[in-house]
Structures are given as structure tokens and as C-alpha cells.
Amino acid sequence: MNVRELVSTIPDPELPMVSIADLGILRDVRLDDDGQTIVEITPTYSGCPAVDAIRDDIVRALEGEGIPGRVDVVLSPAWTTDWITDTGRRALADAGIAPPAPRVGTRVSLGLGIRCPRCGSLHTRELSHFGSTACKALWVCERCHEPFDRFKELR
């Protein structure tokens, strides 16, 4: 297994149904001039508390394979929800979290509303802009009456 494949499988600590690769946090894996592996990550937002856990998980994975390396946090360009893969978006939805709307051209495509990840209804509304983590907002479906998290767009 190559190093990128190894670290690509690491789950996000706050959203364990999504790997750091599918969430778009994993930026690069390369060797420096001394043969040390450098893994670059970009947090979903500056000050994200999960960054230390992600760094520790990557270091543990590298050490477990006997690979010398380090993790660099890269803040520019800033992470965007556009970096979430289609696989990541499906995993969020399968876990009951409405994924962020994909960008179409230069505008965000929100369509008619936010689709309930439980029943599929577009009759939803935001209850609170603040959810279980800073990346999510709390929404409710007006058809099935179930609350759900919605991953916020960050661009």
C-alpha cells in the first residue's frame, strides 16, 4: 500500500463516516529531500479542534508502517466544501447529514430547498445556524418532522 492510500483511509474524527481524503482535508503526500514523508492537511476552518486528532491519527498510521514522516497544516488556500468528493457527499447523506450544495459555475446550486436526508422532502427549514459541530447547522423536515444536521457551505 502506498502512503497516500494509507492516510486516505483515516476517518475524520467528527464525521467518522467520511475519510479525510473524501472530506477534502488531505491535500498532499510527498517526500522531502531527506526521504521523509510530508502529509499536508487543510482543516475545514481555522481553529478546528479536530486538527490535532487528525494529525495524531496520520502520525500513528505512518509509524505503524515504519514510515518516517510529519504532518504540515496548510491554511492557504482555505478549505472549501467544493473539495468534498461525491463519495464523501453520499456518505454524509447516508449518515443522515445533508451534504453541502455543490457549486455550479460561479453560483451555489441550492435548488428549491435542502433535501431531508431521511425522507427526501424539500420541505425543510433551519432551526439553528449552529449544530453539533461548527461545520454543521441544525435543520428540521416539515414532512417527517425529524431534525437533521446540514453541512454548511464554505467557499
C-alpha positions in Angstrom: 0.0 0.0 0.0 1.4 3.4 -0.8 1.4 6.2 1.7 -1.4 8.2 0.1 -3.7 5.2 0.1 -2.7 4.6 3.8 -3.6 8.1 5.0 -6.6 8.4 2.7 -8.5 5.8 4.7 -8.2 7.8 8.0 -11.7 8.8 9.1 -12.5 12.4 10.2 -12.9 12.4 14.0 -16.0 14.5 14.0 -17.5 12.8 10.9 -16.2 9.2 11.1 -18.3 8.1 8.1 -16.1 10.2 5.9 -12.4 9.8 5.3 -10.1 12.8 5.4 -9.5 12.3 1.7 -13.2 12.3 0.9 -13.8 15.4 3.1 -11.0 17.2 1.2 -8.8 17.7 4.2 -5.9 15.6 2.8 -4.1 18.0 0.4 -0.8 16.3 -0.5 1.5 13.4 0.3 5.1 13.8 -0.8 8.7 13.0 0.1 11.1 15.8 1.1 14.8 15.8 0.0 15.7 13.6 3.0 13.2 10.9 2.2 10.8 11.9 4.9 7.1 11.7 4.1 5.3 15.0 4.4 1.5 14.8 4.7 -0.3 18.1 4.1 -3.8 18.7 5.5 -6.1 21.7 5.5 -8.7 22.0 8.3 -12.3 22.7 7.5 -11.8 26.0 9.2 -9.1 27.8 11.1 -9.0 26.7 14.7 -10.8 23.4 14.0 -10.4 21.3 17.2 -10.3 18.1 15.2 -6.9 19.0 13.5 -4.8 17.7 16.4 -6.7 14.4 16.4 -6.3 14.1 12.6 -2.6 14.9 12.9 -2.2 12.2 15.6 -4.1 9.6 13.5 -1.9 10.3 10.5 1.3 10.1 12.6 0.1 6.8 14.2 -0.7 5.3 10.7 2.8 6.3 9.4 4.6 5.0 12.5 2.6 1.7 12.3 4.1 1.1 8.8 7.6 2.3 9.9 7.4 5.4 7.7 9.2 8.4 8.9 7.1 11.5 8.4 5.4 14.6 9.6 2.1 16.4 9.1 2.0 20.0 7.9 -1.2 22.1 8.3 -1.7 24.2 5.2 -4.2 27.1 5.6 -3.9 28.7 2.1 -5.9 28.2 0.0 -8.6 27.8 2.6 -10.6 24.6 2.6 -13.9 24.7 0.8 -16.9 22.3 0.7 -16.2 22.1 -3.0 -13.3 19.7 -2.1 -15.7 17.1 -0.6 -15.8 14.2 -3.1 -19.0 12.7 -4.4 -18.2 9.6 -2.2 -18.0 11.9 0.8 -21.3 13.6 0.0 -23.0 10.3 -0.4 -21.5 9.1 3.0 -22.8 12.2 4.7 -26.3 11.7 3.3 -26.3 8.0 4.2 -25.4 9.0 7.7 -28.4 11.4 7.9 -26.4 14.6 7.3 -27.5 16.8 4.4 -24.3 17.4 2.4 -23.4 20.9 1.2 -24.8 22.0 -2.1 -22.4 21.6 -5.0 -21.2 24.7 -6.8 -22.5 25.1 -10.3 -20.4 27.6 -12.3 -19.8 30.5 -10.0 -23.0 30.2 -8.0 -24.1 27.8 -5.3 -26.8 25.5 -6.6 -29.4 25.3 -3.8 -32.3 24.4 -5.9 -35.7 24.6 -4.2 -34.6 23.7 -0.7 -32.4 21.5 1.4 -33.4 17.8 0.9 -34.1 15.9 4.1 -31.6 13.0 4.3 -34.2 10.8 6.0 -37.3 11.1 3.8 -36.1 13.2 0.8 -38.6 16.0 1.2 -37.6 19.6 0.2 -39.9 21.0 2.8 -37.2 21.8 5.4 -36.1 24.7 7.4 -33.2 25.8 9.5 -33.7 25.6 13.3 -30.3 26.9 14.3 -27.3 28.0 12.3 -25.2 26.2 14.9 -25.3 22.4 15.0 -23.4 19.6 16.7 -20.1 20.9 15.2 -19.1 24.3 13.8 -19.3 22.8 10.3 -23.0 22.0 10.6 -26.3 23.7 11.1 -29.4 22.1 12.7 -32.4 21.7 10.3 -35.8 20.0 10.6 -38.0 18.4 8.0 -41.6 19.7 7.9 -42.8 16.4 6.4 -41.3 13.7 8.6 -40.6 16.1 11.5 -37.1 14.7 12.0 -34.3 17.1 12.9 -31.0 16.6 10.9 -27.6 18.2 10.6 -26.7 20.0 7.4 -23.1 20.5 6.4 -22.6 24.2 5.8 -21.2 25.5 2.5 -17.8 27.1 3.0 -16.3 28.8 0.0 
